[in-house]
Amino acid sequence: MQLADNPITKVIFEKLKFKDFNNLSNLIYDQERIAEFQFKFHDFKIDITRQTLDKEIKNDLINLAKKAKIKSKIKKMVSGFKINQSENRSVDHFDLRKKERFETQEWKNLINFTNVILNKRSFKTIVNVGIGGSDLGPLMVNQALESFYKGPKIFYVSNIDPINLIEVFEKCDPETTLFIIASKSFGTLETLENAKIIKNWLAESNVSLNDAMVAVTSSKEKAKKWGFKKSNIFHVSENIGGRYSLWSSVGMSILFGLGEDNYKKFLHGAQTMDEHFVNEEIESNIPIIFALLRIWNRNFLNRNNHCIVPYSNSLSKLPAWAQQLEMESNGKSVDIEGQTLKMPASPLIWGEVGTNAQHSFFQFLHQGLETTPVDILIPRKPIKNKKFSHLMTNHKHLIVNAIAQAEALAIGSDDFTDKNKNFPGNRPSTIISWEENNPFSIGMLISLYENITIASGFLWNINSFDQWGVELGKSIANDISNNDGHEKLSPSAKDFLKECI
């Protein structure tokens, strides 16, 4: 059942004819709103008091989720049903966060290899080579938890632009660098072209492929044909989507950085949020509540974009990661039966780290004609750093700025004399906070956003686990690279290729 066909959708639209949600500056001063619109789970505090909805609409949205049978869909997913119907696959990334994983051969191979590299080999740098989910997830976690890293320096290469790779080469010694080639299909043009350059760069220093490169892939045979021996190939299940793959062997670079103990804390944080998502009732299920807010803003209030602003420099890559997660998962125009959607799905996801964002696009958020819901994320305490503890006092300014922006967006400021200085307010935001950035909390945060995305997909009745929209451009690019299919190109495309290649 699509969102448009959910009987509660009609109920909500009828109520919207008689409700005015341009009064957020009044709503937020209701003391009773705190109990109804704030949630706590472990050290996470979720404050949605500044969202433009009241208790009645919130209850209607909860009933909408019940009519969509969201809980049974979640249970079906984690039970191993092949809910990814277009690819006839189950959704298995939840299993990678469970303790049972540590008994699998795949885990043992991964942990044994990383321990050997860290303890017995003299690698000083690790370079992860991938793109999309094989890059954004590990890179985001690397930055978020860099203060916990004790191993080799870790770099990431994703862009096929040669400058990206050259800049990394300048920081590496071919004899002390390990390259992780991460490609689920082992057919990703950007990744394999970069891998070729790396292979040649190593050969120039008489370093063989299997002494300095490993492959992370679902296509073992392709990796073998490329030159990797069996012991240098690490498996990724076909049932793990790329944007959910940082928990698999694709996250090898995370494991190198964190070490086994902290990596397990990271997984445990994610599993803890998963258990909440699977078991908690809808009324207090944080990922489902967030998904309902996504639907409320996107489909009932016609707010077609959503901004994410982490007030932590360590989380500067989280908006880009969340952008891929949501828009690749839910950027769909048909439901799971292949029927055209009657109401749109994914909003445009964008954002930047605070307070930098305040000096770039917050002008648009405060005074633009469009209303953009904002997630404001902040750890309540700074990262522990004994050497620079005296500098951590600046963290209070992050806290002050985060709450000030949330209040300003909601309340606004009237100036009818000079409309250039008039702030209409009534701009919704959510504050997500936790105690401090550590492996457990970051694991919980990532799982939270993943499960919001999945729950939203269930409410829209779409498949959040395929990404056919990525394939067409890749196919045309491969045809052009192989000197095939040029006759199908437009005249301007042919002229451009002649000029540049």
N, C-alpha and C positions, 0 to 999 in steps of 0.2 A: 504494500500500500504506500503510494507516494504521499508526501506531506500534504499536497493539495487535496488528497482524498481522505485524509484523516478527519473524522467528524469533529474533533476539537478545533481544527483549523478554522472551520466556519464559525464556531462559537466565539473564538478570539476575535476574528474580523468583525463580527457583529458588535462586540463590546467596544472595539476601537472607534466605532462611530459615535460613541457617547463618552469616551474617555479622552482626557487631555494629558499627554505626558510631556508637556512643556513646563512642568512645575518641579523639576528636580531640586531646585534650590529650596523648595518647601519640604519635599519628601525626606531629604537627608537629615533634617533636624528632628525627625520623629524618633524618640529614644527607643521605642519598641522595635524599630526597624533593625537594630543591631542583632537581636535574637533571631530574627527571621532571615536576615540577609548576610550573616557572617557564618563561616564554617571553620572548624579546626580539625586537623588530622595530623597526628604526631606533632612535629614542630611547625607545620604549615598552617598559616592563617589566610583565609580567603575572605575578602571584603567586597561584596557586590552591592553595598548600600547605595553606591553612586550610579547604578544602572537604572535606566528610565522604565521601571515597571513597578507595580504595586503587588501586594500580597495576593490579591484575587487573580491577577494575570499569572503570577508565579505558580499558583495552584493549578490554573488551567494548563500551563505548559507541562507541569508534572503529569496531569491527566493525558495530555497529548502523547507523552513518552510511554505511558502505560498502554494507550490504544495502539501505539506502534509496536508493542510487545518487545521493547528494547531489552529487557532483562533476559528474555528467552533467546533473543538473537545473540547476546553476549555469551550466554551459557553454551549455545550451539557452536559458536566460534571457538571457545577455549576447549570444547570437547573433541575437536578435531574434524568437524564436518567440513566439506569442501565448499565453503561459502564464497570463495573466489571462483565464481561459476565460469567466467569467460576463459579462464586458464585451467579450470578443473583442478584447483589446488586448495588445500587447507591453509590456515594462517597459523604459523608455528613459532613466531618470534617470542610469544609468551613463555614457551618451554625453556628458552635460553636463559631466563632469569630465575629458574627454579633450582633448588639444591640438587635435584636429581640429575641435572646436567653434569655435575662434577664426577659422576660415575661413567659417563660415556667415553668411548674411545676418542671421539673428536676432541673433547676437552683435554683428555690426557695427552694427546699429540700436541695440542696447542700449548699447554702449560709446560710440558717437557721441553719443547723447542724454545720457548721464551726464556726459561730458566737457564738453558745451555747458553743462549746468546748473551744473557745478562751476566752469567757467572764464569763462563769459560772462554768466550770469544771476545776479542778486543774491539768490538764495534763501538764507535764513539757517536755515530749518527744513524738515525733510522729515517727513511724517506717513504712515506705512504703515497703511492701513485694510483689515483682513481678519479672518479668524477661522480657527481650526483650523490646518491646515498653512500657510495664508497669513499666519499671525501668529506661531505658536509658534517655528517654525524661524528666521526672520529675527530675531525678538526675542532668542532664545537666543544666536545668533551675535553680534548687536549687543552684548550685555552681555559675552560672553566675550572679545571683541576690542576693547572700547571704547578701550583704551589705544593702539590703532593708528589710531583715527579722527582725521582731520584736517579733515573737511569740515563741513557744516552739522550742527546738532543734529538728532537723529532721535528721533521719538516713535512709539508704536504704539497704535492704537485697535482693539479687537476686540469689546468688550462693547457690546451694544445699550442697556445702561443709559446714559441721557443724561449722567450724571455723568462717565463716562469721556471723552466727547467735550468736554464743557464744560471739564474740567480741562486738556485740550490746547489748546483755543481761548484760554484765559487766558494761555498761554505763547507764542502765535503771533500774527504780524501777517499778515492776509490778503493783503497785497501782496508778502510775501517768504516765503510758505510753499507748498511743493509737496506735494500729496496724491496718494499712490499707492493706487488702488482695486484691490485684488487679490482676484479671485473667478474661479476657473477656469470655473465654469458661467455666471457673471454672472447668477446667479439666487439667490444666497445672501441671504436676507432681512435678516439682521443687517447685512451689509456694505452692501447697497444702501440700506437705511433710513438708515444713517449717512452714506452718500454724498449722499443727498438733503438732509440737514441741512447738510452741508458746502457743497453747491452754493448753497443759499440764503444761508448765512453769507458766502460770497464775493460773491454778487450784491449784498448790502447794502453792500458796499464797492466796487461797480462793477468787480469782478474776474470775468472770464468763465471758464466751466468749463475751456476748453481752454488758458487761460493759466496755470492753477494746478492742474490735475488730469490724471492719466494713468490708463489702465486696463491691468491685466495679466490676461489671460483667454484661454480657448480659444474663446470665443464672440464673435468679432469683430462679427458682425451685431447681436447684442444690445447690445454696447457702442456701436455706431454709432447704433442707435435711441435709446439713452439720451442721446446728444448728443456723444459723443466723435468727433473727426475721426480719420482713418486714422493720421496721424503720431503721435497720442497713445495708440495702442493697441499693446500689446506682447504677443506671442503666447506661450502655454503649450501644449505638446502635450497632447492627450487621453491620451497614453500615460505621462504623468508624474503619479503619484498625489500628492494634496495633501500628505501627510506626507513625501513625498520631493521636494517642489517647491522647497525653498529654493535648489537649485542652478540653477533656471531663472530666468526674468524675475521670478518671485515674489521672488527675492533681490535685486531692484534696490536696496533700502535698504542691503543689505550692501555692494554695490558702491559706492554713494554714500559710505559710511563708510570703507571700506578703501582705495579707489582701485584702479586697474587692476592695478598690480604686486602688491600684497598680496592682492588678490582671486584672482589667478592662483596665488599660493602656497597659498592656501586650497583651491582646486580641485585643485592638485597633491597636496596632502596626502591628500585623499579618493581621488584616483586611485591613489596609492601603496598605500593599504589595499585598494582594489578589486583591484589586480593580485595582491596577496598572497592575497586571498580566492578569486580565480579560479584561480590557478596553483599555490599551495602544496599539498602533500600533506596529507591529513586529520590525520595525527599531529602536525603542527606548524602547522596552519591556525588562527590565533587566533579568528576569528569562529565557525568550526565548533566548536572546543573549547568556547567560551562557550555556543553553542547546545546542545551535549550536556550541559553543566552545567545549563542551563535545564530540559531534559527530565529529567535525573537528579533534580533537586530537586522539580520539579512533578509528575512522573508516577510516579516510583519511590519517593520519600520523602514524597509528599503534602503538599508545602509550597506552598500556593496563592497566596503573595504574594512579592514580590521588591522589596527596598529599594535605592535608589540615593542615595549620599551623597557629593557632591563637596566636598572640602576646598579650595575656592577660591570666594570670593564672586562672582567673575566668571562662574562656572558655576551660579549660583543657579537659573536657569531650565531647566537640563538635565533634572532629574527630571520636570518637567511635559512637556517636549518628548518625552522617552523614554516617558512614560506614553501619550501619544497614538500615538507610533510603534508601540509593541508592542501596545497594547490595541485600536487601530483595525485594525491589520494582522492580528493573530492572535486576536482575540476572536471566535472562530467556533465553531459547533457542528456543522458538516458538512464533509466532505472535498471534494476537487476534483471528485469524481463526484456530489456531492450526497447522500452517505450520512452518516447520523448518526455522529458521532465516538464511538468506544468508550472513549476516554480523553480527558480535557479538554486544551485547548490553553492559550492565554495565561494566565499568572499575573496577579494584580493588581500593577501597578507603582506605586510611590509613593516619596517621599523628600523630602529637604530638604538645604540646604547645611550642612556642618559648619563650626564646632563648634556652631552653633545647635541642630542636631539632637540633640546629646548632652544638651541641657538641655530637650528636649521629649519625644521618643519613644524614646530609647535605653533608658529604663526598661523599656519593652515588649520591646525586642529582647533585653535581658539576662535578664529574669525572667518574661516572659509565657509562657503555656503553649504558644503556637504558636512554631515555629522559622521564622525568616525569613532567607533568604540575603541578604547585603548586598554591594553593590559599593561599595568605598571608592576614590574617584578623587582624585588629587593631583598637581599639578606639583611636581617636586623643587626647583625654584628659583622665587623670587618674580618678578613682573613687574618689568622694569627701569624705574626711575623716578629720574632724576637729582635732581629737586627734593626728593624725599622718601626718598632712599636710606637715610638713617639710621633710618627707620621700618620698613624691610623685615626687620629682625631678628626681628620677630614671626612671620615665616614658619616659623621653626624650631619654634614652638609648634604650628603646624598639622601639621607632620611628626610631632612627638611624639604629639599627640593621635590622629592617624590610626592609627599603628602600635599605640598603646596600646589603642585600642578593638578593633582586630582581634585582638590577643593576649587581651584580656579576654573577648571573645565566645567565643573558642576554648577557653581554659583554664578560665575561671570561677574561683570561689573557694568552698571548702566552709566552711560554718558550720552545724553540726548543733545547736548550742546555741540560736542565734537564727535561725530559718529565714527571717526577714525579710531577713537579710543573706547568705543563701545564693545563690550564683550557679552554676547548673548547668553553664554552659559548653556546649561542643559545638555552638556556634552558628556556622554557616559564613560566611565572608566571602572576598572576592577583592580584592586591591589592584591597581589600575591606575594606573601612574605614567608621567610623561613629563618631559622636561627643563624646559620652561616653556610658558606659554600664548602661542602665536604662531599666525599664520594656518595654517601647515603642520600643526602638531600638532593644532589644533582641527579642521581638515579631516579628519585621520586619525581622531580620536576620534568624530566624527559618523558617518563612514563605517563605523567599527567597529560602532557600535550598530545602524546600519541593516542591516548584513550579518549580525549576530547574529539580528536579527528575521527576516530572509529565510531564513536557514539553519534556524532553528527551525520556520518554516512548512513548509519542505521535509521536515523530519523528521516533522512531524505530518501531512503530506500535505494541507495546506489551501491556500487561495488567500489569500496575504498582501497582495493588491493591490486588492481591492475593499472596499467599506465600506457595504453595503446597510443595515446596522443604523443608520446615521446618517440615512437618508432618511425613515423613517416619521414620526418626530416633526416633521421639517421640513414634510412634506406636510400633516399635520394643522394645523400652525401657519399654513401658507399658506391653507388652507381657512378657518380661523377669521378670519384677517386680511381675507380677501375676502368675508366674510359668507356663506360657503358651508359646508355640512356640519354646521351646528349641531345638526341633528336627530339626528346620530349620537353626540353628546356625552352623557356621564353627567349625571344631574340636578345633582350637586354641581358639575360643571364649568360647567354653564349658570348656576347661582346665582353662582358666583365671578366669571364674566365680567360678569354684570349689575351686580355690586357694584363692580367695578374699572374697567370701560370705559364 
